[in-house]
Amino acid sequence: MLKRRGYLGGCRDHGENGFGRWVGWGIITANLSNMARTLAARS
């Protein structure tokens, strides 16, 4: 689901640590987007 929404297009970091960082930031971005959408719907 994250890849379809554009949060995890292609990993630009190298190695296993870079990939983990990329996935982590993608999940944080998705969560923040969902929170913002929920707050906007309440207003």
Secondary structure, DSSP 8 states (H G I E B T S, - for coil): -HHHHTTTS---S-HHHHHHHHHHHHHHHHHHHHHHHHHHHH-
